[in-house]
Amino acid sequence: MYLQIKDLSFSYGGTAVLSHISFSAPKGQVVGLLGPNGAGKTTLLKCVGCMLPVRQGDILLDDKSLLSLPPKKRARKIGYVPQSSGRSMACRVVDIIMMGRIPYLRFRPSSQDRQIAFEAIERLHLEALAFRQFDGLSGGERQRVLMARAIAQQPELLLLDEPTSNLDMKYQLETIRLVRNYAAEKQVTTVVSIHDLNLASILCDQVVLFKDGAAFAQGNSQQVFTPENIRQVYEVDVDIAEWQGRKQVFFARL
């Protein structure tokens, strides 16, 4: 396995947030993290991305611990797209995307760096926005720009926190298609936090269902998305149907 999360636990102060999380994924596979708000999905992404200090467990990429790598080497291996863009940045879109090349720069961007950034712009269909100000974009447009920045980084591991949360239906489907195609084409292992179980069923090769900071169930969506699992984790009753070989979840009653 290319990515291995081994017995990872994390606490804020004395409060346990993650408890003994373990899973693995080969190159090119998409792993979905699902569960209610506060279940620990974003915290796990930040631990895997070495943005939070891991005090128990390990994170291996190609059998090497990410925790032991210098920050610049880690930045060449891990791309991260947050759930929101945070504070506004008064920069052009093209400059934001070029930031993905920072781990590779010596003095100034090379022609290769610029080519890689423009390829990311094309992949995300951002040509019309490339020279607009980032802080003048909608939330969904900003999300696509941050995705392009992460792709320009050419990571081996891509971490996405709710990548479809600010997008309308068209761009939700486009983003799912992009992530799946990019992961397969570039053989990038991808871990994505996502709320929509039906989108996760389409996007993810395997899913980890969280409850109270622990992995309640994991496997492919066929195995994990059952009425009983969803009732125990989300406290709602659902019906499950199968469409084109994938599970689809419906509310049993309102």
Backbone bond lengths (Angstrom), bond angles and torsions (degrees), N, CA, C in turn:
res aa  C-N    CA-C-N  psi(-1)  N-CA   C-N-CA  omega(-1)  CA-C   N-CA-C  phi
1 M - - - 1.455 - - 1.531 110.42 -
2 Y 1.343 116.12 143.73 1.458 119.65 -176.03 1.526 111.47 -83.62
3 L 1.345 117.10 -47.84 1.462 121.68 176.18 1.518 108.48 -103.71
4 Q 1.328 116.46 130.74 1.463 121.18 176.38 1.530 109.38 -133.52
5 I 1.314 115.61 120.59 1.463 122.35 172.03 1.525 106.04 -100.55
6 K 1.318 116.44 120.52 1.458 120.70 -172.51 1.526 111.18 -118.63
7 D 1.321 116.10 109.60 1.466 123.36 169.97 1.530 111.80 49.22
8 L 1.320 116.31 47.37 1.460 121.00 -174.65 1.527 110.54 -84.47
9 S 1.323 115.61 127.87 1.468 122.52 174.83 1.523 108.42 -129.94
10 F 1.333 115.03 151.61 1.459 119.63 -178.87 1.515 109.46 -151.11
11 S 1.350 115.64 142.45 1.465 121.52 178.21 1.517 109.87 -132.54
12 Y 1.341 115.65 142.81 1.460 121.62 167.62 1.525 106.42 -95.20
13 G 1.341 116.23 109.64 1.454 118.07 -174.32 1.525 108.78 63.49
14 G 1.310 116.45 -124.72 1.455 119.97 177.99 1.516 113.50 -98.91
15 T 1.335 117.76 7.13 1.460 121.55 -176.82 1.521 110.51 -98.64
16 A 1.326 116.91 117.27 1.459 121.34 179.31 1.525 109.74 -70.39
17 V 1.325 116.67 129.71 1.463 122.48 179.68 1.525 110.83 -111.40
18 L 1.335 116.73 -38.68 1.460 122.45 177.38 1.516 108.73 -126.04
19 S 1.315 116.25 139.68 1.458 120.04 -175.79 1.525 111.11 -132.71
20 H 1.334 115.77 107.31 1.467 123.71 170.62 1.540 112.56 52.13
21 I 1.340 115.34 57.25 1.466 121.25 179.28 1.524 109.55 -86.53
22 S 1.333 116.24 128.88 1.463 121.42 175.99 1.523 109.26 -139.58
23 F 1.324 116.76 130.48 1.459 121.74 167.86 1.520 108.00 -163.29
24 S 1.318 116.59 168.30 1.458 120.60 -178.56 1.518 109.25 -143.60
25 A 1.326 115.34 162.67 1.466 120.62 -179.25 1.518 109.62 -155.56
26 P 1.327 117.58 140.97 1.468 120.48 175.21 1.517 111.33 -79.46
27 K 1.317 115.24 174.43 1.461 120.37 175.59 1.528 110.17 -60.01
28 G 1.326 115.50 140.98 1.452 120.76 174.81 1.508 115.18 81.59
29 Q 1.333 118.87 -1.04 1.462 120.73 -179.05 1.525 110.60 -93.47
30 V 1.349 115.28 148.42 1.459 122.03 177.39 1.527 108.56 -107.74
31 V 1.341 115.80 123.31 1.461 122.38 179.17 1.523 108.53 -109.61
32 G 1.331 117.08 126.83 1.448 121.73 179.51 1.518 111.94 -100.74
33 L 1.334 116.55 134.37 1.465 122.59 174.26 1.520 107.32 -104.54
34 L 1.332 117.10 120.77 1.453 121.70 -176.73 1.519 110.11 -129.22
35 G 1.335 114.76 157.14 1.453 120.74 178.30 1.513 110.27 150.98
36 P 1.324 117.47 170.52 1.468 120.93 -178.20 1.525 111.84 -64.74
37 N 1.337 115.56 166.11 1.467 120.54 172.85 1.521 109.34 -56.46
38 G 1.325 115.66 136.84 1.454 120.00 178.71 1.505 114.57 83.31
39 A 1.346 118.14 6.37 1.463 120.27 -178.02 1.521 112.63 -78.77
40 G 1.350 118.11 -14.83 1.459 120.89 176.45 1.512 114.91 113.88
41 K 1.333 118.61 9.44 1.470 121.08 -174.77 1.533 111.84 -65.89
42 T 1.328 117.17 -50.71 1.461 120.50 -179.34 1.520 110.86 -65.83
43 T 1.312 117.04 -38.75 1.462 120.42 177.40 1.519 110.86 -60.23
44 L 1.321 117.10 -41.96 1.466 119.91 178.65 1.526 110.64 -63.36
45 L 1.340 117.39 -44.27 1.461 119.49 177.99 1.525 110.91 -57.49
46 K 1.323 116.90 -43.10 1.462 120.08 -178.65 1.526 111.53 -69.30
47 C 1.315 117.60 -32.22 1.472 120.27 174.42 1.526 110.49 -67.48
48 V 1.330 116.23 -45.54 1.467 120.19 179.39 1.526 110.38 -62.98
49 G 1.332 116.85 -35.62 1.455 121.20 177.95 1.519 114.11 -82.24
50 C 1.354 116.58 4.66 1.463 122.63 178.05 1.521 112.15 62.14
51 M 1.345 116.87 28.30 1.453 121.44 174.50 1.523 111.53 -90.19
52 L 1.321 116.27 -17.33 1.459 122.86 173.33 1.523 108.03 -121.89
53 P 1.327 117.53 143.24 1.473 119.86 -176.24 1.525 111.82 -74.88
54 V 1.312 116.15 121.54 1.464 121.60 178.19 1.516 108.96 -88.62
55 R 1.317 116.34 122.36 1.461 120.61 -177.69 1.527 112.15 -104.47
56 Q 1.331 117.18 -13.71 1.464 120.24 176.68 1.522 108.82 -141.70
57 G 1.325 115.63 133.11 1.452 120.80 -179.87 1.520 111.56 98.42
58 D 1.327 115.34 -175.32 1.455 119.90 -178.03 1.525 109.74 -149.80
59 I 1.333 115.19 160.26 1.466 123.20 178.01 1.517 106.53 -128.54
60 L 1.321 116.62 115.59 1.456 121.63 -176.46 1.521 110.04 -111.21
61 L 1.319 115.20 136.94 1.458 122.30 173.35 1.522 105.94 -125.52
62 D 1.323 115.69 115.44 1.465 121.15 -175.96 1.530 110.31 56.08
63 D 1.344 115.59 43.36 1.471 124.26 177.54 1.529 113.85 66.12
64 K 1.333 117.78 13.59 1.458 120.73 175.60 1.517 109.12 -116.18
65 S 1.323 117.10 135.70 1.452 121.62 -178.28 1.523 110.66 -70.70
66 L 1.350 115.87 123.75 1.465 119.82 175.28 1.521 110.95 -66.07
67 L 1.320 116.51 -28.20 1.462 120.56 -175.23 1.522 112.04 -67.15
68 S 1.325 117.35 -22.72 1.460 120.67 -176.96 1.523 112.99 -94.97
69 L 1.336 118.26 -5.32 1.464 121.17 -177.47 1.530 111.54 -80.00
70 P 1.317 118.28 145.58 1.473 120.63 172.13 1.526 109.71 -62.34
71 P 1.350 117.82 151.10 1.464 121.21 -176.01 1.529 113.98 -53.61
72 K 1.329 118.56 -39.60 1.463 119.57 -176.85 1.524 110.88 -67.62
73 K 1.315 117.64 -37.86 1.464 120.44 177.69 1.522 110.74 -68.48
74 R 1.335 116.32 -38.73 1.467 119.46 176.91 1.523 110.46 -62.27
75 A 1.344 116.31 -39.28 1.464 120.36 -177.80 1.519 111.83 -64.72
76 R 1.319 117.82 -23.37 1.463 120.73 176.57 1.525 111.88 -81.01
77 K 1.306 116.27 -16.07 1.462 120.15 -175.91 1.529 113.35 -102.84
78 I 1.351 117.27 -26.91 1.465 121.08 -171.68 1.523 110.61 -118.48
79 G 1.329 116.54 124.74 1.454 122.22 170.16 1.519 109.24 -108.23
80 Y 1.327 116.71 136.22 1.471 121.10 -175.60 1.518 109.92 -130.75
81 V 1.335 115.63 131.03 1.465 121.28 175.39 1.522 107.54 -118.44
82 P 1.347 118.22 112.40 1.462 120.73 -178.20 1.523 111.68 -72.58
83 Q 1.312 114.93 167.75 1.475 120.69 -179.75 1.519 111.58 -67.41
84 S 1.326 117.12 -33.29 1.464 121.00 176.86 1.517 108.43 -136.98
85 S 1.326 115.92 161.43 1.458 120.40 -175.99 1.519 112.89 -79.05
86 G 1.337 118.02 -3.33 1.458 120.81 -179.14 1.514 111.97 67.32
87 R 1.327 116.51 -140.83 1.462 120.01 -178.81 1.524 110.00 -67.80
88 S 1.300 115.64 149.83 1.459 120.96 -179.78 1.524 110.15 -67.33
89 M 1.326 114.80 144.67 1.459 121.08 177.58 1.527 108.13 -117.35
90 A 1.305 116.65 123.01 1.461 121.09 -178.21 1.524 109.21 -85.00
91 C 1.314 115.61 67.87 1.464 122.60 -179.31 1.523 108.65 -134.69
92 R 1.304 115.05 158.00 1.451 119.23 172.74 1.532 109.74 -71.91
93 V 1.315 115.11 152.84 1.464 120.43 179.55 1.521 110.64 -56.10
94 V 1.320 117.79 -44.74 1.460 120.70 -177.93 1.527 111.48 -61.13
95 D 1.341 117.23 -32.89 1.462 120.44 179.27 1.526 111.09 -73.08
96 I 1.345 116.47 -36.61 1.464 120.07 175.48 1.518 109.82 -60.76
97 I 1.320 116.81 -46.35 1.462 120.71 -177.97 1.520 110.74 -66.48
98 M 1.325 117.28 -36.19 1.459 120.53 177.78 1.526 112.05 -63.48
99 M 1.339 117.44 -23.05 1.470 120.24 176.93 1.524 111.64 -59.55
100 G 1.329 117.28 -24.61 1.457 119.87 176.45 1.513 113.40 -62.91
101 R 1.325 117.41 -16.92 1.464 121.20 -179.95 1.532 113.02 -91.97
102 I 1.332 117.83 -2.87 1.470 121.13 -176.05 1.533 112.70 -54.29
103 P 1.340 120.38 -41.98 1.471 118.66 -179.05 1.526 114.11 -61.21
104 Y 1.332 117.45 -15.54 1.462 121.22 -176.84 1.528 113.13 -104.80
105 L 1.325 117.47 -10.21 1.460 120.70 -172.48 1.528 111.79 -76.46
106 R 1.331 114.35 148.16 1.459 120.67 170.57 1.523 109.67 -105.60
107 F 1.314 115.98 -62.71 1.459 119.26 178.62 1.528 111.09 -119.90
108 R 1.310 116.88 -49.74 1.456 121.82 -178.58 1.525 108.49 -147.42
109 P 1.323 117.70 160.86 1.462 120.03 -179.18 1.528 111.64 -60.73
110 S 1.304 115.74 137.54 1.458 121.50 176.20 1.523 109.69 -88.06
111 S 1.306 116.84 173.68 1.463 120.40 175.42 1.523 110.42 -62.70
112 Q 1.332 116.77 -32.84 1.469 119.70 177.27 1.530 111.02 -67.45
113 D 1.338 117.15 -41.27 1.463 120.65 177.26 1.526 110.41 -59.78
114 R 1.315 116.40 -44.19 1.468 119.98 -179.77 1.523 110.98 -65.62
115 Q 1.331 117.02 -39.03 1.459 120.38 178.94 1.521 111.03 -63.43
116 I 1.321 117.07 -42.70 1.470 121.54 179.79 1.530 110.06 -63.84
117 A 1.341 117.01 -41.51 1.466 120.47 178.81 1.527 110.99 -63.99
118 F 1.330 117.20 -42.49 1.463 119.69 -179.48 1.530 111.60 -69.99
119 E 1.323 117.92 -30.76 1.467 120.32 174.06 1.529 110.52 -64.79
120 A 1.335 117.01 -38.43 1.466 120.48 176.47 1.523 110.74 -65.05
121 I 1.325 117.25 -39.01 1.470 121.37 176.94 1.524 110.01 -60.98
122 E 1.311 117.07 -43.77 1.468 120.76 179.75 1.523 111.00 -66.47
123 R 1.322 117.03 -40.97 1.468 120.57 -178.29 1.521 111.30 -62.19
124 L 1.338 116.73 -35.41 1.463 121.36 179.72 1.524 112.61 -93.38
125 H 1.333 117.85 4.82 1.471 122.69 179.61 1.528 111.15 55.65
126 L 1.330 115.65 49.33 1.465 121.69 -176.76 1.525 112.44 -107.42
127 E 1.315 117.59 14.28 1.466 120.12 -175.86 1.529 111.82 -55.60
128 A 1.327 117.26 -41.81 1.466 120.21 -177.20 1.524 112.58 -70.37
129 L 1.323 117.88 -16.63 1.468 121.92 -178.47 1.520 113.06 -104.53
130 A 1.320 118.19 -5.45 1.463 122.01 -166.65 1.528 113.41 -55.73
131 F 1.324 118.04 -34.89 1.460 119.66 -175.72 1.525 112.65 -110.76
132 R 1.332 115.26 16.54 1.467 119.91 171.95 1.515 110.20 -86.96
133 Q 1.356 115.14 162.41 1.460 120.03 177.74 1.528 109.96 -76.82
134 F 1.325 116.00 133.82 1.463 121.38 -177.96 1.520 111.12 -59.71
135 D 1.342 118.11 -40.55 1.462 119.99 -175.74 1.527 112.70 -75.80
136 G 1.332 117.88 -1.05 1.459 121.18 174.28 1.511 113.53 -100.06
137 L 1.339 116.86 4.97 1.463 121.36 -177.68 1.520 111.32 -91.02
138 S 1.318 115.99 159.98 1.460 121.27 172.92 1.523 109.55 -72.26
139 G 1.337 116.08 167.53 1.456 120.62 179.57 1.517 112.36 -59.83
140 G 1.332 116.97 -41.58 1.455 120.49 179.64 1.517 112.34 -66.92
141 E 1.338 116.53 -38.59 1.471 120.32 177.88 1.526 110.73 -65.84
142 R 1.326 116.29 -40.81 1.470 119.36 177.48 1.518 111.00 -61.07
143 Q 1.336 115.99 -40.01 1.464 119.94 -179.66 1.526 110.77 -60.62
144 R 1.323 116.54 -40.87 1.462 120.41 179.73 1.530 110.96 -68.00
145 V 1.339 116.98 -35.75 1.464 120.51 177.39 1.527 110.68 -64.60
146 L 1.333 117.00 -43.28 1.465 120.26 179.64 1.520 111.08 -66.36
147 M 1.338 117.30 -32.91 1.459 120.75 174.53 1.531 109.96 -64.13
148 A 1.334 116.70 -43.13 1.460 120.43 178.34 1.526 110.98 -63.15
149 R 1.338 116.94 -38.78 1.465 119.90 177.95 1.526 110.93 -60.85
150 A 1.339 116.42 -43.10 1.463 120.40 179.52 1.522 111.14 -65.39
151 I 1.334 117.65 -38.93 1.464 121.26 179.14 1.535 110.30 -67.35
152 A 1.342 116.87 -37.78 1.463 120.50 177.38 1.527 111.63 -62.67
153 Q 1.296 116.71 -21.15 1.464 122.17 178.53 1.526 111.38 -73.06
154 Q 1.339 117.19 -16.90 1.469 123.28 -178.17 1.527 111.76 53.70
155 P 1.337 116.82 55.45 1.463 119.41 -175.67 1.531 112.34 -77.34
156 E 1.307 114.90 162.11 1.463 121.35 170.00 1.527 110.17 -91.30
157 L 1.340 115.41 -25.14 1.462 122.59 179.22 1.520 108.14 -128.91
158 L 1.325 116.45 124.20 1.466 121.79 -178.52 1.524 108.85 -113.98
159 L 1.342 115.90 125.59 1.463 122.88 -178.65 1.526 108.50 -113.80
160 L 1.330 116.32 122.74 1.467 121.56 -175.92 1.524 109.27 -123.93
161 D 1.328 116.33 122.42 1.458 121.44 -179.58 1.527 108.78 -103.59
162 E 1.317 117.26 104.38 1.466 123.92 179.83 1.535 111.57 52.10
163 P 1.324 118.76 59.01 1.473 120.30 -174.27 1.518 114.22 -68.36
164 T 1.326 118.89 -15.29 1.467 120.75 -179.65 1.525 113.03 -105.83
165 S 1.345 118.12 5.72 1.471 120.38 -168.95 1.521 113.55 -66.86
166 N 1.334 118.55 -31.45 1.471 120.99 -177.26 1.520 113.20 -104.35
167 L 1.335 116.53 12.95 1.457 120.39 -171.59 1.523 111.82 -106.93
168 D 1.340 115.49 147.24 1.462 119.04 173.03 1.528 108.99 -76.92
169 M 1.336 115.89 177.66 1.458 120.56 -171.47 1.529 112.32 -58.28
170 K 1.327 116.20 -42.81 1.466 119.82 -179.02 1.516 111.10 -59.21
171 Y 1.341 117.00 -48.63 1.449 119.62 -175.85 1.533 111.98 -77.85
172 Q 1.330 118.04 -23.56 1.459 119.30 170.88 1.526 110.21 -59.73
173 L 1.330 115.85 -50.63 1.464 120.24 -179.61 1.521 111.11 -65.61
174 E 1.336 116.57 -38.48 1.463 120.09 179.19 1.523 110.61 -65.10
175 T 1.334 116.40 -40.07 1.464 120.31 179.48 1.518 111.21 -65.75
176 I 1.332 116.95 -42.65 1.461 120.78 178.14 1.523 110.52 -60.47
177 R 1.330 115.47 -44.48 1.471 119.90 179.14 1.533 110.19 -62.95
178 L 1.338 116.11 -42.81 1.458 120.65 179.35 1.527 111.14 -60.28
179 V 1.338 116.70 -49.13 1.464 120.44 -176.30 1.520 110.57 -62.19
180 R 1.326 117.34 -46.09 1.464 120.28 -179.69 1.529 110.70 -62.59
181 N 1.324 116.92 -47.05 1.461 119.91 -177.82 1.525 111.59 -66.04
182 Y 1.336 115.90 -41.48 1.465 119.79 -179.24 1.529 110.77 -65.28
183 A 1.330 117.06 -44.74 1.467 120.53 179.56 1.520 111.14 -59.81
184 A 1.331 116.91 -43.70 1.463 120.78 -178.60 1.529 111.50 -71.36
185 E 1.339 116.08 -44.50 1.469 120.15 -176.29 1.519 112.31 -66.10
186 K 1.342 116.68 -45.65 1.465 121.33 -176.19 1.528 112.57 -94.97
187 Q 1.340 116.66 -1.57 1.467 121.50 -177.58 1.525 111.27 55.04
188 V 1.331 114.56 48.24 1.463 122.63 178.22 1.523 108.66 -100.14
189 T 1.301 117.14 120.55 1.462 120.81 174.73 1.527 108.08 -70.79
190 T 1.339 116.34 131.60 1.464 121.14 -172.22 1.521 109.80 -127.26
191 V 1.324 115.47 131.68 1.466 121.72 175.15 1.516 107.51 -118.64
192 V 1.330 116.67 124.77 1.455 120.97 -172.13 1.527 110.18 -129.99
193 S 1.328 115.88 128.78 1.464 121.78 170.72 1.524 107.79 -86.39
194 I 1.323 116.60 129.53 1.462 119.30 -175.24 1.532 109.09 -150.95
195 H 1.335 115.99 142.53 1.460 120.48 -179.39 1.529 112.52 -92.65
196 D 1.311 117.36 -35.16 1.461 121.46 -172.55 1.530 110.15 -78.76
197 L 1.327 116.45 111.07 1.461 120.59 -176.93 1.525 112.17 -64.67
198 N 1.321 116.82 -33.83 1.463 119.28 -178.99 1.530 111.33 -71.59
199 L 1.336 117.52 -39.38 1.455 119.33 173.88 1.522 110.63 -65.07
200 A 1.323 116.99 -38.82 1.465 120.54 178.34 1.524 111.10 -62.31
201 S 1.325 116.91 -37.24 1.458 120.84 179.32 1.521 111.41 -62.28
202 I 1.336 116.62 -34.99 1.466 121.30 179.10 1.525 110.80 -78.03
203 L 1.328 116.68 -39.91 1.458 122.03 -170.64 1.522 113.63 -81.80
204 C 1.333 118.23 -41.41 1.464 121.71 -160.66 1.530 113.08 -98.50
205 D 1.332 114.64 140.45 1.459 120.83 172.78 1.519 110.92 -77.31
206 Q 1.325 116.13 -35.34 1.459 120.97 173.74 1.521 108.74 -144.24
207 V 1.322 116.15 157.37 1.455 121.21 -179.00 1.524 109.40 -131.48
208 V 1.338 114.24 150.36 1.463 122.00 173.46 1.520 106.56 -120.58
209 L 1.317 116.04 118.69 1.461 122.12 -178.31 1.525 108.65 -97.01
210 F 1.348 115.26 119.21 1.461 121.22 -174.58 1.529 111.17 -97.76
211 K 1.318 114.05 145.34 1.463 121.26 169.46 1.517 107.87 -144.95
212 D 1.330 116.43 121.57 1.468 122.16 176.88 1.528 112.52 53.50
213 G 1.344 116.08 43.04 1.448 120.41 174.36 1.513 116.03 79.59
214 A 1.311 117.48 4.83 1.462 121.12 179.54 1.531 109.66 -123.84
215 A 1.329 115.95 156.82 1.459 121.04 177.07 1.520 108.90 -78.83
216 F 1.332 116.37 105.96 1.461 121.56 -177.95 1.530 110.97 -76.63
217 A 1.334 116.85 -39.78 1.465 121.65 178.97 1.514 108.63 -154.52
218 Q 1.322 117.05 147.87 1.462 120.06 176.29 1.519 110.04 -151.39
219 G 1.322 113.95 152.36 1.458 122.11 -175.62 1.517 107.80 150.04
220 N 1.336 118.07 -160.24 1.461 118.24 174.45 1.523 109.46 -82.16
221 S 1.319 116.82 169.16 1.467 120.08 -174.37 1.528 111.71 -62.84
222 Q 1.322 117.53 -30.08 1.464 120.84 177.99 1.530 110.44 -60.64
223 Q 1.320 115.70 -37.65 1.464 120.47 -178.18 1.524 112.52 -81.33
224 V 1.338 116.64 -37.86 1.465 120.83 -169.26 1.525 112.57 -88.76
225 F 1.339 117.64 -37.83 1.463 120.42 -174.69 1.525 110.26 -83.44
226 T 1.318 114.14 84.23 1.461 121.06 175.72 1.523 108.65 -120.08
227 P 1.330 118.53 152.77 1.472 119.51 178.57 1.522 113.05 -54.67
228 E 1.334 117.40 -38.34 1.460 120.21 -177.88 1.527 111.41 -68.38
229 N 1.341 117.54 -45.36 1.472 120.23 178.15 1.519 111.17 -60.22
230 I 1.318 116.73 -44.65 1.468 120.44 -177.43 1.524 110.71 -68.61
231 R 1.317 117.14 -36.68 1.467 120.04 177.16 1.525 110.61 -63.21
232 Q 1.331 117.04 -42.28 1.461 119.92 -177.75 1.531 112.41 -71.58
233 V 1.325 117.09 -33.24 1.464 119.69 -176.61 1.525 111.70 -86.96
234 Y 1.347 117.23 -45.12 1.460 121.22 -173.70 1.531 113.68 -101.85
235 E 1.324 117.08 -11.28 1.469 122.77 -179.22 1.526 111.87 60.72
236 V 1.334 116.22 40.57 1.465 122.24 173.94 1.523 108.21 -135.24
237 D 1.320 115.46 153.97 1.464 121.24 176.23 1.524 108.98 -94.93
238 V 1.322 116.04 133.64 1.462 120.85 -179.13 1.521 109.87 -133.87
239 D 1.321 113.63 159.27 1.458 121.66 167.58 1.523 107.77 -107.00
240 I 1.309 116.43 147.03 1.460 122.22 -179.98 1.522 108.84 -116.63
241 A 1.318 116.05 129.94 1.466 121.58 174.46 1.524 108.00 -123.56
242 E 1.319 116.14 160.56 1.454 120.38 177.85 1.521 109.19 -113.67
243 W 1.327 115.72 130.93 1.463 121.36 -179.33 1.513 108.70 -137.68
244 Q 1.323 116.16 121.20 1.460 122.91 -177.80 1.524 111.73 51.90
245 G 1.325 115.25 41.13 1.455 120.63 175.53 1.506 115.55 78.59
246 R 1.340 118.05 9.50 1.460 120.83 -179.35 1.520 110.11 -127.11
247 K 1.337 115.01 148.43 1.446 120.77 178.62 1.529 111.02 -72.59
248 Q 1.334 116.49 138.09 1.464 122.45 172.56 1.522 108.01 -125.72
249 V 1.327 115.47 136.21 1.469 122.09 -172.12 1.520 109.18 -108.69
250 F 1.337 116.05 132.50 1.474 122.26 178.98 1.527 108.18 -129.20
251 F 1.349 116.26 144.17 1.448 119.56 172.92 1.525 108.94 -63.11
252 A 1.328 115.58 132.64 1.462 119.05 178.75 1.526 111.22 -72.20
253 R 1.316 116.64 -33.45 1.466 120.49 177.48 1.521 108.62 -160.43
254 L 1.325 116.03 156.50 1.467 122.21 178.48 1.524 109.57 -106.73
